Amino acid sequence: MINNTIAKVDYLDFVSGNPEKRENFIKEFGDSFSRMGFAIVANHGVTEALRSELFEVAIKFFELDDASKRNYEDLGLAGQRGYISKNRESAKGQKVPDLKEFFHVGQTVTDGDPIKDTYPDNIWPKEVSEFEEVCQKVYRTFENTGRNLLKAIALYLDLDEDYFDDKIHNGNSVLRLLHYYPLENVDDIPDGAVRAAAHGDINLITLLMGANAAGLQAQTLDGEWIDVNPAPNEIVINIGDMLARLTNDKLRSTIHRVVNPTDKELLKKPRYSTPFFLHPRADMDLTSLSSCINSARPKRYEDATAGEFLDERLRELGLKQ
């Protein structure tokens, strides 16, 4: 019988200094990714106060009228920064756009790293004065938590604990403020339109806050959809395609979706979440690790850099021409 459980782990066990707790965390965390591509983490470093601040600025922004929001949309950036309006993004292989709008905050390079010149500047809405400060705080908190979680993943893969550090330093990570907007006339929803159609993430790992509202589902190896149910103070971590390629699918990038609520009245209410997509630098080599290739698991992917793979996927999503 296939084990489809998603582990719930305590981040403090990994950083506590207790060797036994640390080893148990690494094993439970890694095993959960091997079987389901997902894990749920408590005590992750984002305080309830900071979480509330983030959702407050998100709500303030998305309550602006559409014309005001579109002032912060730059179609030439392929969705890398700023506002991405309704009906712009569809999942790979899907013709119907998702029922969502969102805002992207990217890396701010402050240490003189020349990679700064490859990133577009962030876009900050002037109508929400605290937007930049709050988003920058959350970005750095998630970046730090993600760095430590990648240390646990590296150890699970029998790599040096710091394997990912230089690869994600000033990486192309993105904080997404996501609004599944309320629908006034739920009977007019296009056939097949959902809040987020089935998809896999592009990046190394995703840290998702706000998944406690019903709707997030992950697909098991045998094709079943199961609910992902964190508590309000927990975050969901899932493996992205880049890490799946690196590990030759030893760690799974699981297809997931956000379904429409069965109670249509709930479609008239907004839903918010804030995923942090942890990306490496564009020059990271995603060639599958030799330790993850064997006769039972032959090499599945062609060699590529993170930048090459990202470019390919943005075109598939319709965000880049």
Secondary structure, 3 states (H helix, E strand, C coil): CCCCCCCEEEHHHHHCCCHHHHHHHHHHHHHHHHHCCEEEEECCCCCHHHHHHHHHHHHHHHCCCHHHHHCCCCHHHCCCCEEECCCCCCCCCCCCCCCCEEEEECCCCCCCCHHHHHCCCCCCCCCCCCHHHHHHHHHHHHHHHHHHHHHHHHHHCCCCCCCCHHHHCCCCCEEEEEEECCCCCHHHCCCCCCCEEEECCCCCEEEEECCCCCCEEEECCCCCEEECCCCCCCEEEEECHHHHHHCCCCCCCCCEEECCCCCHHHHHCCEEEEEEEECCCCCCECCCCHHHCCCCCCCCCCCCEHHHHHHHHHHHCCCCC
